Amino acid sequence: MKFKILTVFCLICIGFFGFARPSWAYIEDDLDMLMMNNECPVCILTEAPLSGAQLHQANLKVAAMTGADLTGADLTNTDLILTELQSADLSGADLTGAEMNGARLQKARLVGANLTGAVLTQANLNEANLQDANLTDAELTAAIIGVADLTGADLTGANLRGVNRSRAILCHTIMPDGAEENRDCNS
């Protein structure tokens, strides 16, 4: 009886520890390819240290970049279509003209990011922090913004067709028509 209990216990331990899901981080070869060739479509760059990286016109289409550090990075005119950027830090990044159709940016940090003219059609920005972001002339048709924080953001000229803004945080937010929206200011 003790042998059976010990066997069952060992099998449970092996199952629990032996088959636990690994924590995926970036693949060093993918990071090297990106830095050398300025392209890495369908790469695994999860939690990659790319702060301040010069990635102007890079091809990162369908890349996995969840949790990546892209603070202050130059991503102007970069192809980020269908890229996974959940919980990524893009604070202060320059995403002017970036193609981000269908990108997944849930819980991403885009504080002070420049998204002027960026294309975010059908992108998921739910719970993203877009405080003080510049979204002038951005294309956000059918984007999901959910409870994104747009405090201090500039949406002048942005296309918000098909976007439900009812739950987004709007305080000192410049709307597409140039009017300031303050419905969520605490004062």
C-alpha positions as CSV (number, residue, x, y, z in Angstrom):
1,M,0.0,0.0,0.0
2,K,2.8,2.4,0.9
3,F,4.5,1.6,-2.4
4,K,1.3,2.5,-4.4
5,I,1.0,5.8,-2.5
6,L,4.6,6.6,-3.1
7,T,4.3,5.7,-6.8
8,V,1.2,7.9,-7.2
9,F,2.9,10.7,-5.4
10,C,6.0,10.4,-7.7
11,L,3.8,10.4,-10.8
12,I,2.0,13.5,-9.6
13,C,5.3,15.3,-8.9
14,I,6.7,14.3,-12.3
15,G,3.5,15.4,-14.0
16,F,3.4,18.7,-12.2
17,F,7.1,19.6,-12.5
18,G,8.1,17.6,-15.6
19,F,5.3,18.9,-17.8
20,A,5.0,22.5,-16.5
21,R,4.7,25.1,-19.3
22,P,8.0,26.8,-19.9
23,S,8.4,30.5,-19.7
24,W,9.2,31.6,-23.2
25,A,11.7,34.4,-23.7
26,Y,13.2,35.8,-26.8
27,I,15.3,33.7,-29.1
28,E,18.8,35.1,-29.3
29,D,19.1,34.2,-33.0
30,D,15.9,36.1,-33.8
31,L,17.1,39.1,-31.9
32,D,20.4,39.0,-33.8
33,M,18.6,38.7,-37.1
34,L,16.5,41.7,-36.3
35,M,19.5,43.8,-35.3
36,M,21.5,42.8,-38.4
37,N,18.8,42.8,-41.1
38,N,16.2,45.1,-39.7
39,E,13.6,42.3,-40.2
40,C,12.4,39.4,-38.3
41,P,8.9,38.4,-39.4
42,V,7.3,35.6,-37.3
43,C,10.1,35.8,-34.8
44,I,10.0,35.2,-31.1
45,L,11.1,38.4,-29.3
46,T,9.1,37.9,-26.1
47,E,10.6,40.2,-23.4
48,A,13.3,41.3,-25.7
49,P,15.5,44.2,-24.5
50,L,15.0,46.7,-27.4
51,S,15.0,50.0,-25.5
52,G,16.2,52.8,-27.8
53,A,16.5,50.4,-30.7
54,Q,16.7,51.9,-34.2
55,L,14.1,49.8,-36.1
56,H,13.0,52.3,-38.7
57,Q,11.0,50.5,-41.5
58,A,11.7,47.1,-39.8
59,N,9.6,44.1,-40.8
60,L,8.2,42.6,-37.6
61,K,5.0,41.2,-39.1
62,V,3.4,38.5,-37.0
63,A,6.3,38.6,-34.4
64,A,5.7,37.6,-30.8
65,M,6.9,40.5,-28.8
66,T,4.8,40.1,-25.6
67,G,6.5,42.0,-22.7
68,A,9.2,43.4,-24.9
69,D,11.0,46.6,-23.7
70,L,10.7,49.0,-26.7
71,T,11.0,52.3,-24.6
72,G,12.2,55.1,-26.8
73,A,12.6,52.8,-29.8
74,D,12.4,54.2,-33.3
75,L,9.7,52.2,-35.0
76,T,8.8,54.7,-37.7
77,N,7.1,53.1,-40.7
78,T,7.6,49.7,-39.2
79,D,5.5,46.7,-40.2
80,L,3.9,45.4,-37.0
81,I,0.9,43.8,-38.7
82,L,-0.6,41.1,-36.5
83,T,2.2,41.5,-34.0
84,E,1.8,40.3,-30.4
85,L,2.7,43.2,-28.2
86,Q,0.7,42.5,-25.0
87,S,2.2,44.1,-21.9
88,A,5.1,45.5,-24.0
89,D,6.6,48.8,-23.0
90,L,6.5,51.3,-25.9
91,S,6.7,54.4,-23.7
92,G,8.3,57.3,-25.6
93,A,8.6,55.1,-28.8
94,D,8.2,56.7,-32.2
95,L,5.6,54.7,-34.1
96,T,4.9,57.4,-36.8
97,G,3.4,55.7,-39.8
98,A,3.7,52.2,-38.3
99,E,1.4,49.5,-39.9
100,M,-0.2,47.8,-36.9
101,N,-3.3,46.3,-38.4
102,G,-4.7,43.6,-36.1
103,A,-1.8,44.1,-33.6
104,R,-2.5,42.8,-30.1
105,L,-1.5,45.6,-27.6
106,Q,-3.6,44.6,-24.6
107,K,-2.1,46.1,-21.4
108,A,0.7,47.6,-23.5
109,R,2.4,50.8,-22.1
110,L,2.4,53.6,-24.8
111,V,2.9,56.6,-22.5
112,G,4.1,59.5,-24.6
113,A,4.4,57.4,-27.7
114,N,4.2,59.0,-31.1
115,L,1.6,57.2,-33.2
116,T,1.1,60.0,-35.7
117,G,-0.4,58.5,-38.9
118,A,-0.1,54.9,-37.5
119,V,-2.6,52.4,-38.9
120,L,-4.2,50.4,-36.0
121,T,-7.2,49.0,-37.9
122,Q,-8.7,46.2,-35.8
123,A,-5.9,46.4,-33.3
124,N,-6.7,45.4,-29.7
125,L,-5.7,48.2,-27.3
126,N,-7.9,47.0,-24.3
127,E,-6.3,48.2,-21.0
128,A,-3.4,49.8,-22.9
129,N,-1.9,52.9,-21.3
130,L,-1.9,55.7,-23.9
131,Q,-1.4,58.6,-21.6
132,D,0.0,61.6,-23.4
133,A,0.3,59.6,-26.6
134,N,0.1,61.4,-30.0
135,L,-2.4,59.7,-32.2
136,T,-2.8,62.5,-34.6
137,D,-4.2,61.3,-37.9
138,A,-4.0,57.7,-36.7
139,E,-6.3,55.1,-38.4
140,L,-8.2,53.2,-35.7
141,T,-11.1,51.9,-37.6
142,A,-12.8,49.0,-35.7
143,A,-10.0,49.0,-33.1
144,I,-10.8,47.6,-29.7
145,I,-9.9,50.1,-27.0
146,G,-12.0,48.8,-24.1
147,V,-10.8,50.5,-20.9
148,A,-7.6,52.0,-22.5
149,D,-6.3,55.1,-20.7
150,L,-6.3,58.0,-23.1
151,T,-5.6,60.7,-20.5
152,G,-3.8,63.6,-22.2
153,A,-3.8,61.8,-25.6
154,D,-4.1,63.7,-28.8
155,L,-6.5,62.1,-31.3
156,T,-6.8,65.1,-33.7
157,G,-7.8,63.9,-37.1
158,A,-7.8,60.2,-36.0
159,N,-10.4,57.9,-37.6
160,L,-12.4,56.2,-34.8
161,R,-15.1,54.7,-37.0
162,G,-16.5,51.6,-35.4
163,V,-14.6,52.2,-32.1
164,N,-16.6,51.9,-28.9
165,R,-15.2,54.6,-26.6
166,S,-17.8,54.2,-23.9
167,R,-15.4,52.5,-21.4
168,A,-12.1,54.3,-22.3
169,I,-10.6,56.8,-19.9
170,L,-10.9,60.2,-21.4
171,C,-9.4,63.2,-19.4
172,H,-7.8,66.1,-21.2
173,T,-8.1,64.0,-24.3
174,I,-8.1,65.9,-27.6
175,M,-10.8,64.2,-29.8
176,P,-10.6,63.9,-33.6
177,D,-12.6,67.2,-34.0
178,G,-10.1,69.0,-31.8
179,A,-12.4,69.3,-28.8
180,E,-11.1,68.4,-25.4
181,E,-12.9,65.5,-23.6
182,N,-12.8,65.5,-19.8
183,R,-15.6,63.1,-18.8
184,D,-13.3,60.9,-16.6
185,C,-11.3,63.7,-14.9
186,N,-11.3,63.4,-11.1
187,S,-11.7,66.9,-9.8
